[in-house]
Amino acid sequence: MRVAVTGATGLVGSRLVAALTGRGDEVTALSRDPVRATERLGVPAERWDLLAAAAPADALSGRDGIIHLAGEPVAQRWSTAAREQIRISRSQGTANLVAGLAAADPRPPVLVSASASGIYGDRGDEELDEGASLGDDFLAEVCRSWEAAADGASELGLRVAKIRTGIVLDAGGGALAKMLPPFRLGVGGPVAGGHQYMSWIHVEDVVGLYLAALDGDEWSGPVNGCAPVAVRNAEFSRALGRALHRPAVLPVPGIALRAMYGEMAEIVTGGQRMVPARADALGYHWAHTDLDQALRSALAG
Ligand SMILES: NC(=O)c1ccc[n+]([C@@H]2O[C@H](COP(=O)([O-])OP(=O)(O)OC[C@H]3O[C@@H](n4cnc5c(N)ncnc54)[C@H](OP(=O)(O)O)[C@@H]3O)[C@@H](O)[C@H]2O)c1
């Protein structure tokens, strides 16, 4: 297959590009820094700053599929400027991708776009499949406008799948890498009471879902990107302690996180209990369903 990938240099993108090239696909990365992208990934890259212009139609024309991962990192202090970057990189950035797709000839048949579990808002113990109602906090609004922009591609005739990604387990980056230092020192523990659910997914399964959605004609619409069983934060902390052979009992108060990260702390003090109903219905074979095993695997790299 010939596949173009935005955000290819990121945590998920770099793993996905390796999987695509590993199975013989021809990949082109779209990056703000194509020289660095080619150096890092070993594939050709074209320049695209997603806020500056429509995606280059020549990089999209004739592809068998497009995977859209690019966007401003969410896990940072939400200053006014950061919030705006997070928001417009998803809404305007994705609209600019769709504008490029409109000009592409021949047009690719499928777009697989990232989205996030945050689309449901903070939902306590409620089990959330893809039919659940959506949230209305900042992150939920970001994800809603992101998915709405991606749906613009279906009006152009593309099949569109949106992977509502949970917490990706990969020791090389993302949430797990941020959690590791205190846990390694034996001062990690449950956050803000630990009752909130964490919809985790091993990076290998994130990649697996993107590949399945790229390949499978029946994959369209929202797809919850999480392992079959979400766990509470306290249980996740215990499992991480076990994986690292460290105690994980020191509670981290929500107030301390809010002092450090401001409003962004809500992505760890709240949570979602997602159920991957669509992926299960489509017969996806999970590589990692047990959290202890998934953590050991992620930490082994
Ligand atoms: N990792 C998770 O746990 C998780 C959970 C839920 C959702 N997601 C979503 O899934 C997607 C991929 O996740 P990831 O963890 O791989 O992301 P990541 O590591 O932050 O990488 C995203 C890529 O997007 C590009 N980018 C970053 N900031 C940008 C900006 N302001 N404007 C334009 N492009 C920008 C960068 O590529 P270039 O520098 O090459 O342009 C970067 O490599 C993201 O959209 C993320 O929000 C991830």
Ligand as a Chemical Component Dictionary entry (heavy atoms), coordinates in Angstrom:
data_LIG
# 
_chem_comp.id                   LIG 
_chem_comp.type                 NON-POLYMER 
_chem_comp.pdbx_formal_charge   0 
_chem_comp.three_letter_code    LIG 
# 
loop_
_chem_comp_atom.comp_id 
_chem_comp_atom.atom_id 
_chem_comp_atom.alt_atom_id 
_chem_comp_atom.type_symbol 
_chem_comp_atom.charge 
_chem_comp_atom.model_Cartn_x 
_chem_comp_atom.model_Cartn_y 
_chem_comp_atom.model_Cartn_z 
_chem_comp_atom.pdbx_ordinal 
LIG N1  N1  N 0  -0.179 9.115  23.175 1  
LIG C1  C1  C 0  -1.379 9.049  23.758 2  
LIG O1  O1  O 0  -1.522 8.521  24.890 3  
LIG C2  C2  C 0  -2.587 9.609  23.047 4  
LIG C3  C3  C 0  -3.829 9.491  23.664 5  
LIG C4  C4  C 0  -4.949 10.014 23.025 6  
LIG C5  C5  C 0  -4.829 10.623 21.800 7  
LIG N2  N2  N 1  -3.614 10.725 21.209 8  
LIG C6  C6  C 0  -3.526 11.435 19.930 9  
LIG O2  O2  O 0  -2.959 10.621 18.936 10 
LIG C7  C7  C 0  -2.112 11.415 18.092 11 
LIG C8  C8  C 0  -0.722 10.821 18.081 12 
LIG O3  O3  O 0  -0.275 10.774 19.429 13 
LIG P1  P1  P 0  1.274  10.840 19.819 14 
LIG O4  O4  O 0  1.384  10.545 21.267 15 
LIG O5  O5  O -1 2.044  10.018 18.835 16 
LIG O6  O6  O 0  1.569  12.390 19.554 17 
LIG P2  P2  P 0  2.985  13.154 19.614 18 
LIG O7  O7  O 0  4.066  12.232 20.047 19 
LIG O8  O8  O 0  2.755  14.389 20.408 20 
LIG O9  O9  O 0  3.264  13.510 18.079 21 
LIG C9  C9  C 0  2.395  14.287 17.305 22 
LIG C10 C10 C 0  3.111  14.814 16.067 23 
LIG O10 O10 O 0  2.330  15.926 15.602 24 
LIG C11 C11 C 0  3.191  16.951 15.104 25 
LIG N3  N3  N 0  2.905  18.183 15.883 26 
LIG C12 C12 C 0  3.136  18.425 17.176 27 
LIG N4  N4  N 0  2.737  19.660 17.512 28 
LIG C13 C13 C 0  2.234  20.201 16.404 29 
LIG C14 C14 C 0  1.676  21.470 16.103 30 
LIG N5  N5  N 0  1.538  22.427 17.033 31 
LIG N6  N6  N 0  1.260  21.677 14.857 32 
LIG C15 C15 C 0  1.424  20.721 13.922 33 
LIG N7  N7  N 0  1.948  19.514 14.136 34 
LIG C16 C16 C 0  2.345  19.267 15.372 35 
LIG C17 C17 C 0  4.623  16.517 15.301 36 
LIG O11 O11 O 0  5.128  16.082 14.036 37 
LIG P3  P3  P 0  6.143  17.003 13.164 38 
LIG O12 O12 O 0  7.014  17.739 14.142 39 
LIG O13 O13 O 0  6.909  15.979 12.348 40 
LIG O14 O14 O 0  5.305  17.891 12.317 41 
LIG C18 C18 C 0  4.507  15.358 16.298 42 
LIG O15 O15 O 0  5.481  14.372 16.080 43 
LIG C19 C19 C 0  -2.130 12.839 18.631 44 
LIG O16 O16 O 0  -3.008 13.641 17.884 45 
LIG C20 C20 C 0  -2.626 12.654 20.058 46 
LIG O17 O17 O 0  -3.336 13.764 20.578 47 
LIG C21 C21 C 0  -2.481 10.235 21.806 48 
# 
loop_
_chem_comp_bond.comp_id 
_chem_comp_bond.atom_id_1 
_chem_comp_bond.atom_id_2 
_chem_comp_bond.value_order 
_chem_comp_bond.pdbx_ordinal 
LIG N1  C1  SING 1  
LIG C1  O1  DOUB 2  
LIG C1  C2  SING 3  
LIG C2  C3  SING 4  
LIG C2  C21 DOUB 5  
LIG C3  C4  DOUB 6  
LIG C4  C5  SING 7  
LIG C5  N2  DOUB 8  
LIG N2  C6  SING 9  
LIG N2  C21 SING 10 
LIG C6  O2  SING 11 
LIG C6  C20 SING 12 
LIG O2  C7  SING 13 
LIG C7  C8  SING 14 
LIG C7  C19 SING 15 
LIG C8  O3  SING 16 
LIG O3  P1  SING 17 
LIG P1  O4  DOUB 18 
LIG P1  O5  SING 19 
LIG P1  O6  SING 20 
LIG O6  P2  SING 21 
LIG P2  O7  DOUB 22 
LIG P2  O8  SING 23 
LIG P2  O9  SING 24 
LIG O9  C9  SING 25 
LIG C9  C10 SING 26 
LIG C10 O10 SING 27 
LIG C10 C18 SING 28 
LIG O10 C11 SING 29 
LIG C11 N3  SING 30 
LIG C11 C17 SING 31 
LIG N3  C12 SING 32 
LIG N3  C16 SING 33 
LIG C12 N4  DOUB 34 
LIG N4  C13 SING 35 
LIG C13 C14 SING 36 
LIG C13 C16 DOUB 37 
LIG C14 N5  SING 38 
LIG C14 N6  DOUB 39 
LIG N6  C15 SING 40 
LIG C15 N7  DOUB 41 
LIG N7  C16 SING 42 
LIG C17 O11 SING 43 
LIG C17 C18 SING 44 
LIG O11 P3  SING 45 
LIG P3  O12 DOUB 46 
LIG P3  O13 SING 47 
LIG P3  O14 SING 48 
LIG C18 O15 SING 49 
LIG C19 O16 SING 50 
LIG C19 C20 SING 51 
LIG C20 O17 SING 52 
# 
